[in-house]
Amino acid sequence: MACQIKWSERAYQNLEYNFEFIARDSLNYAKIFVKGILNKINLLKNHPYSGKILPEMNKKEYRQILYKNYRIIYKIANDKNVEILLIRHGSIPIIDIE
C-alpha cells in the first residue's frame, strides 16, 4: 500500500522560495525544477526507504533524496506516512530539521 505524503509548512515555503528565485531568470526552468522535485517526492509513496539516512541526524526515520543540487529531507513517521520537512540547496548547512 502506498504511503501518504504530508508536507510541512516549512518544506512548502522552501519549494515556493526556490521556484520564485529560479523564476527571476526563467519561469520555464522554475516550472521544470518544481516538477522534478514533485516527481522525486512522488517516488516516496511506494519506496519510502529509498532515501539515504540523513547524516546530520543518524536516525533511520530521517532521510534524504536528491534532486540535482537540492536535498529533500523527510521523515518516515510509520509505514504509511512520510513527511517532507525541508528542501534545501546542498551548499546550505542543515542546522535544525523540524
Short mmCIF file of the C-alpha atoms (twelve columns), coordinates in Angstrom:
data_MODEL
# 
_entry.id   MODEL 
# 
loop_
_atom_site.group_PDB 
_atom_site.id 
_atom_site.type_symbol 
_atom_site.label_atom_id 
_atom_site.label_alt_id 
_atom_site.label_comp_id 
_atom_site.label_asym_id 
_atom_site.label_seq_id 
_atom_site.Cartn_x 
_atom_site.Cartn_y 
_atom_site.Cartn_z 
_atom_site.pdbx_PDB_model_num 
ATOM 1  C CA . MET A 1  0.000  0.000  0.000   1 
ATOM 2  C CA . ALA A 2  1.240  3.476  -0.853  1 
ATOM 3  C CA . CYS A 3  2.344  5.940  1.805   1 
ATOM 4  C CA . GLN A 4  0.627  9.243  2.379   1 
ATOM 5  C CA . ILE A 5  2.882  12.233 1.732   1 
ATOM 6  C CA . LYS A 6  2.480  15.164 4.092   1 
ATOM 7  C CA . TRP A 7  4.265  18.480 3.624   1 
ATOM 8  C CA . SER A 8  5.458  20.640 6.490   1 
ATOM 9  C CA . GLU A 9  4.753  24.338 6.092   1 
ATOM 10 C CA . ARG A 10 8.488  24.919 6.027   1 
ATOM 11 C CA . ALA A 11 9.050  22.491 3.133   1 
ATOM 12 C CA . TYR A 12 6.254  24.117 1.161   1 
ATOM 13 C CA . GLN A 13 7.815  27.537 1.783   1 
ATOM 14 C CA . ASN A 14 11.221 26.195 0.702   1 
ATOM 15 C CA . LEU A 15 9.751  24.982 -2.580  1 
ATOM 16 C CA . GLU A 16 7.926  28.250 -3.157  1 
ATOM 17 C CA . TYR A 17 11.054 30.303 -2.402  1 
ATOM 18 C CA . ASN A 18 13.207 28.242 -4.777  1 
ATOM 19 C CA . PHE A 19 10.572 28.499 -7.503  1 
ATOM 20 C CA . GLU A 20 10.458 32.288 -7.174  1 
ATOM 21 C CA . PHE A 21 14.255 32.541 -7.074  1 
ATOM 22 C CA . ILE A 22 14.692 30.477 -10.249 1 
ATOM 23 C CA . ALA A 23 11.760 32.220 -11.963 1 
ATOM 24 C CA . ARG A 24 13.619 35.557 -11.750 1 
ATOM 25 C CA . ASP A 25 15.803 34.224 -14.554 1 
ATOM 26 C CA . SER A 26 13.500 31.711 -16.194 1 
ATOM 27 C CA . LEU A 27 9.899  30.827 -15.478 1 
ATOM 28 C CA . ASN A 28 10.316 27.732 -17.639 1 
ATOM 29 C CA . TYR A 29 13.254 26.415 -15.588 1 
ATOM 30 C CA . ALA A 30 11.394 27.200 -12.374 1 
ATOM 31 C CA . LYS A 31 8.488  25.029 -13.544 1 
ATOM 32 C CA . ILE A 32 10.884 22.243 -14.544 1 
ATOM 33 C CA . PHE A 33 12.530 22.469 -11.108 1 
ATOM 34 C CA . VAL A 34 9.225  22.129 -9.243  1 
ATOM 35 C CA . LYS A 35 8.097  19.274 -11.481 1 
ATOM 36 C CA . GLY A 36 11.386 17.449 -10.834 1 
ATOM 37 C CA . ILE A 37 11.095 17.894 -7.069  1 
ATOM 38 C CA . LEU A 38 7.497  16.680 -7.077  1 
ATOM 39 C CA . ASN A 39 8.392  13.653 -9.199  1 
ATOM 40 C CA . LYS A 40 11.153 12.667 -6.748  1 
ATOM 41 C CA . ILE A 41 8.788  13.079 -3.803  1 
ATOM 42 C CA . ASN A 42 6.085  11.011 -5.500  1 
ATOM 43 C CA . LEU A 43 8.528  8.091  -5.678  1 
ATOM 44 C CA . LEU A 44 8.446  8.006  -1.878  1 
ATOM 45 C CA . LYS A 45 4.807  6.890  -1.950  1 
ATOM 46 C CA . ASN A 46 5.900  3.395  -2.922  1 
ATOM 47 C CA . HIS A 47 9.522  3.486  -1.787  1 
ATOM 48 C CA . PRO A 48 9.775  5.490  1.451   1 
ATOM 49 C CA . TYR A 49 13.043 3.825  2.470   1 
ATOM 50 C CA . SER A 50 14.768 4.604  -0.833  1 
ATOM 51 C CA . GLY A 51 16.443 7.743  0.534   1 
ATOM 52 C CA . LYS A 52 19.704 7.666  2.442   1 
ATOM 53 C CA . ILE A 53 19.729 8.158  6.193   1 
ATOM 54 C CA . LEU A 54 20.314 11.822 6.938   1 
ATOM 55 C CA . PRO A 55 23.914 12.117 8.197   1 
ATOM 56 C CA . GLU A 56 23.091 15.099 10.430  1 
ATOM 57 C CA . MET A 57 20.580 13.024 12.399  1 
ATOM 58 C CA . ASN A 58 21.827 9.431  12.018  1 
ATOM 59 C CA . LYS A 59 18.358 8.087  12.791  1 
ATOM 60 C CA . LYS A 60 16.739 5.718  10.314  1 
ATOM 61 C CA . GLU A 61 13.460 7.649  10.157  1 
ATOM 62 C CA . TYR A 62 15.188 10.852 8.917   1 
ATOM 63 C CA . ARG A 63 16.209 10.524 5.283   1 
ATOM 64 C CA . GLN A 64 17.072 12.473 2.180   1 
ATOM 65 C CA . ILE A 65 16.708 12.143 -1.541  1 
ATOM 66 C CA . LEU A 66 18.479 14.361 -4.021  1 
ATOM 67 C CA . TYR A 67 17.246 16.307 -6.994  1 
ATOM 68 C CA . LYS A 68 20.097 17.999 -8.832  1 
ATOM 69 C CA . ASN A 69 21.876 20.068 -6.137  1 
ATOM 70 C CA . TYR A 70 18.926 20.038 -3.757  1 
ATOM 71 C CA . ARG A 71 18.322 17.865 -0.719  1 
ATOM 72 C CA . ILE A 72 14.766 16.782 0.020   1 
ATOM 73 C CA . ILE A 73 14.699 15.977 3.728   1 
ATOM 74 C CA . TYR A 74 11.878 13.795 5.001   1 
ATOM 75 C CA . LYS A 75 10.808 11.743 7.981   1 
ATOM 76 C CA . ILE A 76 9.201  8.334  7.866   1 
ATOM 77 C CA . ALA A 77 6.556  8.569  10.579  1 
ATOM 78 C CA . ASN A 78 5.449  4.959  10.060  1 
ATOM 79 C CA . ASP A 79 4.980  2.568  7.134   1 
ATOM 80 C CA . LYS A 80 2.014  4.608  5.924   1 
ATOM 81 C CA . ASN A 81 3.145  8.221  6.409   1 
ATOM 82 C CA . VAL A 82 6.044  10.301 5.128   1 
ATOM 83 C CA . GLU A 83 6.510  13.970 5.984   1 
ATOM 84 C CA . ILE A 84 8.553  16.279 3.763   1 
ATOM 85 C CA . LEU A 85 10.474 18.513 6.156   1 
ATOM 86 C CA . LEU A 86 12.866 20.633 4.061   1 
ATOM 87 C CA . ILE A 87 14.010 21.308 0.533   1 
ATOM 88 C CA . ARG A 88 17.485 22.840 0.629   1 
ATOM 89 C CA . HIS A 89 20.296 23.544 -1.739  1 
ATOM 90 C CA . GLY A 90 23.158 21.194 -0.925  1 
ATOM 91 C CA . SER A 91 25.513 24.093 -0.132  1 
ATOM 92 C CA . ILE A 92 23.326 25.296 2.759   1 
ATOM 93 C CA . PRO A 93 24.018 23.532 6.063   1 
ATOM 94 C CA . ILE A 94 21.122 21.890 7.826   1 
ATOM 95 C CA . ILE A 95 21.037 23.075 11.410  1 
ATOM 96 C CA . ASP A 96 17.543 22.253 12.604  1 
ATOM 97 C CA . ILE A 97 15.261 19.776 10.923  1 
ATOM 98 C CA . GLU A 98 11.842 20.305 12.419  1 
# 
